[in-house]
């Protein structure tokens, strides 16, 4: 029963993520078209992209929340790293950063993916050892 509930919640989160992606694409298309129309001098629709950035900020908050729920459903190092990468990406895209802040964020993402690679490598070695041990036992 517990696995079925986890499965349903995970599918709902996937659906919400898809809706968020569609909303982001539509908002980007609208913002791009309105900005182009304004800059071409056809009609003053859009003077700045501040409202689009605010919209992106809200979308990122939802995405981080969804990824956090997924992490709670299936706690693993990969899921924790994914949530942290989303948080850093949100900070990079939405936040007003200095050059040093951007550098630190990029280094953090590199370290997180390096740690993720290391975890996968260790798991691969452990599964090979188990397979070799099982094959030796059967022979």
Secondary structure, 3 states (H helix, E strand, C coil): CHHHHHHHHHHHHHHHHHHHHHHHHHHHHHHHHHHHHHHCCCCCCCCCCHHHHHHHHHHHHHHHHHHHHHHHHCCCHHHHHHHHHHHHHHHHHHCCCCHHHHHHHHHHHHHHHHHHHHHHHHHHHHHHHHHHHHHHHHC
